[in-house]
Amino acid sequence: MTLGELNYESDFIPDVKLHYPLAANAVFVFFCLAMPIILMNMLVSNFLVESIFYLFFAHLNFKYAC
């Protein structure tokens, strides 16, 4: 789902020959394997940083409100 609309047949098996077919296929496979992992790591780290930030400031506001 995180790869979107990547269509291997239309992008990497075109009518004209590619200049570097091995390199193009290697980059495509690397992108398909690495991109979902990178996106999920970014989402989880952003959630953790923001939740810790909000918990810390909620604690400070509660402490000084009393």
C-alpha positions as CSV (number, residue, x, y, z in Angstrom):
1,M,0.0,0.0,0.0
2,T,2.8,2.4,0.6
3,L,4.2,2.0,-2.9
4,G,1.2,3.5,-4.6
5,E,0.8,2.9,-8.3
6,L,4.2,1.5,-9.3
7,N,3.6,-0.6,-12.3
8,Y,6.7,-2.7,-13.2
9,E,5.5,-3.7,-16.7
10,S,4.8,-0.2,-17.9
11,D,7.8,1.5,-16.3
12,F,10.6,-1.0,-16.5
13,I,9.7,-3.2,-19.5
14,P,9.1,-0.4,-22.1
15,D,9.1,-0.7,-25.9
16,V,12.6,0.9,-26.1
17,K,15.6,-0.7,-24.5
18,L,16.9,0.9,-21.3
19,H,20.5,2.1,-21.2
20,Y,21.2,0.4,-17.8
21,P,18.6,-2.3,-17.2
22,L,20.4,-4.0,-14.4
23,A,20.9,-0.7,-12.5
24,A,17.3,0.4,-13.1
25,N,15.9,-2.9,-11.8
26,A,18.2,-2.8,-8.8
27,V,17.1,0.7,-7.9
28,F,13.4,-0.3,-8.3
29,V,13.8,-3.3,-6.0
30,F,15.7,-1.3,-3.5
31,F,13.0,1.4,-3.6
32,C,10.2,-1.2,-3.1
33,L,12.0,-2.7,-0.1
34,A,13.3,0.4,1.6
35,M,10.5,3.0,1.1
36,P,7.8,1.3,3.3
37,I,10.3,0.7,6.1
38,I,11.5,4.3,6.0
39,L,8.0,5.7,5.9
40,M,6.9,3.6,8.9
41,N,10.0,4.6,10.9
42,M,9.3,8.2,10.2
43,L,5.7,8.0,11.3
44,V,6.4,6.1,14.5
45,S,9.3,8.4,15.5
46,N,7.2,11.5,14.8
47,F,4.3,10.1,17.0
48,L,6.7,9.2,19.8
49,V,8.5,12.6,19.9
50,E,5.2,14.5,19.8
51,S,3.5,12.3,22.5
52,I,6.5,12.8,24.8
53,F,6.5,16.5,24.1
54,Y,2.8,16.8,24.9
55,L,3.1,14.7,28.0
56,F,6.0,16.7,29.3
57,F,4.2,20.1,28.8
58,A,1.0,18.8,30.2
59,H,2.8,17.7,33.3
60,L,4.4,21.2,33.6
61,N,1.1,23.0,33.1
62,F,-0.6,20.8,35.7
63,K,2.2,21.3,38.2
64,Y,2.1,25.1,38.0
65,A,-1.7,25.4,37.8
66,C,-2.2,24.1,41.3
